[in-house]
Amino acid sequence: MTFPPDFVFGTATSAFQIEGAWNTDGKGPSIWDTFGHTPGKVHRDIPGDVAADHYHRYREDIALLRQLGCGSYRFSMSWPRILPEGTGRVNRAALDFYRRLVDELLDAGISPLVTLYHWDLPQALEDRGGWGNRDIALWFRDYAALVFEEFAGLVPRWATLNEPISMWVGYGMGTFAPGHADPRLGKQAMHNALLAHGEAVRAFREQGDPGAEIGIVVDVWQRHPATGDPADQALADRDEDDSFRFFFNPLLNGTYGERIVERLTREGTLPDIRDGDLGLIASPVDFLGVNVYSRVVVSAENYNPIWWESDGGGPGGNFLDNGLEYYPKAAYDAIRLVRDDYGWQGPMYITENGTPDADGADPIEDHERIRYVRGFLEWIERAVEEGADVRGYYLWSLLDNYEWNAGFSKRYGIVHVDPDTLERTPKASFDWYRDVIARRGVA
């Protein structure tokens, strides 16, 4: 099984999860800094102040990428590091850090894919209403325009937002930062995030960086009804409408769709949608990033709204030792969904895919991860063979990192990071993935 010669293999990370240096060199606090310092919000009350200390060890981490043979590296820039107050004053030290990072990647022959926003909103903007304030679309545009200008000619591919469903989890459910549990506010935050995406795309076009591309990253967890009961199907439809379809509908079709609008109106959670909003959101992009990990089997009788924190044993089957369901066909299904349901004919990248170590498992001999990634690559290759324009795969993640409210309890890296010494040790999956990249496919 081999992929096309121009298919890109890479790994992915995010700023908050690996950088650390949370108050170093002029960085401002993010909502996750605040959340992590609030008792009872994250695992064992350990904040992400240090994470994997990538801010000070980025050269060591780029050396690992070079050793791996990656053609590309997906990472995010920290909005509060670059603009400590979210707007206005620019922190030159932050731009210099990212410039050194990008230069090192390019010198190593590794193409950067940069995400502008991976959940770490400046706390100063949250104090002004955060993603619940429509003005954030213009705040984000200004941040994006600054970064586009600074890195013109250096970054070939940009993503505006990573998984905007985080707005719902943070503003509608209260599980993630900033911790608001207000369904009306959550839906408004999701809409405002899409407006911000549209503003950033327009700023990118106005900047005019020839050869560079821009897109967005949406996570696809398709819902499969547990039984033939109409209640299970209705629940599956509702959960998809509240997640990836809420974003794909306006991004690719220019409308939220009658089913979503009717239900949210009835529930009193329809966001404030103004003239011109949908046209802005549907600003054409050059590629789509799709994050895919598995599916969700939903049962009206046994429903868990926070399904990602389940330790297994719920609906579904074929559970891994880490408690998550192993369903590699999810990648193929997600690719087909974007192409068949939404008519997307442009390039796609699988921008995240991975699985955490099982509790108590050997931290280096991670053979379950190898099995997991192998299965997903096989289904992605099938989609490519059938004509899908999938141009790359980014394994989540390069390093064991700070996994949001799960802290250090979930380790997704193909490189083990010792929590005390921060020493990096490649795992078995690192060597296996290096061989996959070298031969451009799974043996």
N, C-alpha and C positions, 0 to 999 in steps of 0.2 A: 504494500500500500504506500503510494507516494503522492505528495502534493505537487502542484505546479511549481515550476522553477522560481516564480516571483511571489509565491506564498510566503508571508512573513510569520516567523515564530518569535514570540517575545514573552515577557513577564510583565506583571502589573503591580503597582503599589499606590498608596495615597499619602499625601503630606502628613496629615495628623497621625496616621498609624505608624509611621516609621521615623519621622524627622526628630522628634524630641525638641530640645532647645526651646521650650515653650515660651520662655521670657528672655531669650538671648538676642543680642544685637538689634534691639529695638522692636522686636515682634510684639504685636498687641495680642490680647487674649481672644480666643475664639469661644463659641458657645460650648464646644466640647471641653475646653479648659475649665470653664465654669461648671459644667455638668459633672466632670470628673472630680472636681474639688467639693462637690456637694455630697454629704454623707448619704449612703443608701442608693446611689444612682448607678454605680459601676461595680464590677466584681471586686470584692474585698476592699472596696474604697481606695483602690490604687489608681491614681490619675495617669494620663498619658504624657507626663512631663518629660520623660526620657525616651519612651517608646523603644525604638531600636537604635537611637542616637545616630541616625543617618546624616543629620546635619553636620556632624563632625567626622563621619566615617564614609562619606559618599564615594571617595576614591577607592576605598576597599570594596565597596559594593559594586562599583563599576568594573573593577577587576574581576569580580565574580561573574558579572554579565558577559564580559569578554571571554572568560573561561568557558562559560556555558555556550557561547557561540550565537547569542541572540542577535537577530537582525534589527530588533526594535525594543524599546523600553517605554512602557506607559507609566507615567507618574503625574501627580497633580502639584500645582503651585498653591501655596497658602495665601489666601486673600489677606488675613490679618497680619501675616509677616510682611507683605508688600505694602499694604495700606493699614497701618495699625488702628486707625479710627474708621476704617472702611471706606472713607472718601478723603479727599484732600491731600494731606501730607504723605509724601512718598518716602518709604524706607529704602534708601539706596543700598544698604548692606544686604537686604533681601534680594534685590535684583542682581546684585553682584554674585550672591550665592548661586542663584539659578543660572546665571550666565556661566559660572565655572562648571556647574553640573552639565549644562548643555554642551559646552565646549569639550569637556572630557568624553561625553558620549560620542560626539561627532568624531573626535580624534580616534576613538576605539572602533569606528565604523558602525555605530549603533544609532539608528534613527529614533529620535524622540517623538512620542505621541503624548501631548501635554493636555491634561484636563484642567480647566480653569477652576472648577468648583467640585470638591469631593467632601461636602458636608461640614466644612469648618468655617462657618460664617463668623465674621468679626463680631465680638460681643457688643462693640459700640453700635453696630447696626441693629442688633437684636434689641438694644435699649431704645431704639427708635421704631420698633415694631417688627423688625426682621422681615422674614418672608411673608408675613401677614400684611405688610405695607406695600401698596402698589409702587411706591417710589423706588423700591429695590430694583426694579427693572432698569431704571436709569443709573442707579448706583453701580449695578453690575456692568452695564454698558461702559461706564467710565473706567472701571477696573480692567475690563477686557481690552478696551482700546489702548490703555497704557501698556499692557503686556504685549499686545500685538505689535505695537510700534517698537518696543524694546527688543523683541526677538524676531523681527522681520528678517527673512532670509536664512534663519537658523532652524526654525521648527517647521517641518513640512506638514504636520497634521495636528489639529486642535480638536478637542471636545469641549463643548460649553459646560454641560452638567453631567455628573455621574449619578444615575439612579435617582431622579427627582421624586420617587416615591418616599425618599427620606423626609420630605416635607410633611407627608401624612403621618409618618411614625413619630416625628418630632413635634408636630403642631396639632395633629388630630388625635393621636393615641397617648402621647406623653412618654413613650418608652425610650426614645432617643432625645438628644439635645434639640431644642432647649427645654423640653419637658412639658409642653402644653397639651392638655387633653380636651380639645375643643373641636368637634367635627366640622363645624362651620369654618373656623379659622384654618383647619387643616386643608380643606378643599380650596380655600382662597390662596393659601400658601402654594399649593400645587399649581394653580392657575398663574400666580405671579411668577413662579419659577419658569414657566413656559414663556411668559412675556420677557423675562430676563434673557432666556435663550434667544428669542427672536431679536432682541436689541443687540446682543453680542454678535449674532450672525450678520446683521446689517452693518455694525461697526467694522467687522472683518472685511466685508465687501468694499466698504468705503476706503479702508486702509490700502487694499489692493496689493497683496503680497503674491506675486505670480508664482505658481507652482505649489502653493500651500493650499490645504483643504481644511474644511471645518465640518463638524458633525455633532452628534449628541449620543449619549450612552443611556440606554433604557434596559432595565433588567426584566426578563421574561420568565415568570413562573406560571406556566399554564396550569389551570385548575381542571382536574379530572373528577367527575362525580363518583363517589364511592359505590353507589348503586344506581339502578334505573329509576329510583324514586324521583318524581319531578321536583321535590324539595331540594334534593342534592344538586340537580342540574341548575335550578334557580340560584342556589348559593354559589355554584361555580361561575355562572354568568355574572353575578353581582361582584364577586371578588376580582374577576378579570377586569370588569368595568372600573373598579376602584383602584386598579393598579396599572398595568401596562397599556390597556386600551384607553384609559384616561389621557395618556400621553400620545400614543400613536394616532388616535383618531384626529385630533387637531393638527398634529405635526404633519401628517401625511394626507389627511382628507379635508382639512380645513374646517372641521366641525367636531363637537363633542359627541354628536349622535343623539338621535331622538330618545333612545332607551336611557342613556345616562342623564340627559337633561330632565326627562320626565320624572325619574326617580329622585334625583337630587332636589328638584323643585318640591316634590311631595314631602321630602324629608326636611326641607328648610336649610339645605347645605349647598345649594347652587351658588358658586362664586359670582362676584360682580364681574360680568362680562360686558365690555363696552365696545362701541363701534370701532372697528379697526384691530381689535385684539386678535381675532382669529387669523386675519391676514398676516399680522406680524408673527404670530406663532408658526405659521406655515411657510415662513421664509425658506426658500430651497437650501438644502444642505448637500454636501458632497459625498457623505457616507453616513452609515448608521453603525453605531457600536451596540452590540447585544451582549449583555451579561446573562449567562445561563448556568445554573447549578443543578437543577433537578425540576421536578414537577411538585404540585401540591394536590393531594387527594382530599377532597372535602366531603364531609358528612354532616347533614343537618342534625343528626342525632348525637354526633360526637365532634362538635365544632370548636376549634381553637383559633381565635383571631391572631394570636402570637405564635403561629405555627413554627417559625424559624427557631424558637427557643425550646422546641420539643426534643426530648431525648429518644425519640423513636417509639415504636409500639402503637402508634395511632393508625389511621387508615393508610393503605398502601402496603408495600412489602419490599423484600430484598434489601433490608437495612444493613448498612455498613456497621463496623464496630463502633464508629463515632456516633451512631444513632440516626444518621441521615439516610434517606432512601437513595439507593443507587439506581438511577434511571437515565442512562446516557442518551437514549433516544430523544431526550428533552432538547438537545442541541439541534438535531435534525428537525424536530417539530417547530422550534422557534424560528429557524431559518425559513421553513415553508410558510409559517404564519405571516411573517413580514412580507414575503413575496406574494403569497396567494391571497391573504385576507386584505392586504393593503396595497398591493400592486407595486411594491417597491422593486425597481429594476437596477438600482445603483449598487455600488460596492457596500459590502458588510464586513465587519470585523467582529469576531468573538473576543470582546474586550476583557472579559473575566470568566474564568472557569477554574474551580478547584475545590478542595475538601479539607477539613481540619484533621489533625491527628486525633486518634481515639484517646480518651483519658487513660493514662497509665501505659500507653504504648511506647515502644522503643523510640526515642526521639530522632534516631538516625535511620533505622531500617524501616522506612515508611512504605512498605510494599502495597498497602491498601490504596495509597495515593496513586501509585503507578497503575494499578488496575483501573482506578477511577478515570484517570486522564486518558489512558489507552482507549477505554470504551467511548469516551466523548470524541476523541480524535477520529475513531473509526466511523462514527455517525456523521461527523462534519465532512470527512472525506467523501462519504456517500453523497451528501448534498452537493458538494463541489462536482463530483463525477456526473451528477444529474443536471448540471448547468447553473447551479446557484453561484452568484458572484461573491463568494466569501474569500477575502484576500489575506486574512491573517488570524492568528490565534494567540491570545495573551493569557498565560497561566497565572492564576492567582494563588500564591504570591511568591515573589522572590524571597522574602524574609518572613520568619515568624514575627508577627507585628502586634500592635495593640488593637484588639478586635472590638472597638467601640464599647458598648456597655458590658461586654463579656471580658474586657480587660485582656489579660494574658492567658486566660483559660482556654482559648481556641487558637490553635497554631496551624496556620495555613501555608507556611513557608516551605520551599524546597531547600532552604538553608536554615538550619537550626541556629537560633540566637539564644545564648545562655542568658537567663534573666538577671544574673548577678554580675557577670563579667562582660556581657555583650559580645563575647567571642562568637564568630561565625564558623559554622561547620556544615559543609554541604551534606545533604541527606542522600539516601539511595536514589530518590526520585530526581535529584539534581543530575547525577551521572546518567540516569536513564533518559531524561529529557535532553541532555547534551547529545546523546547518541541519536535520538529522534531528529533533532535539528540537523545534525551532520549528514544523515542519510535522507532527510526531508520526508520522513514518514515512519510509521510504526512497523517493525518487522513482524 
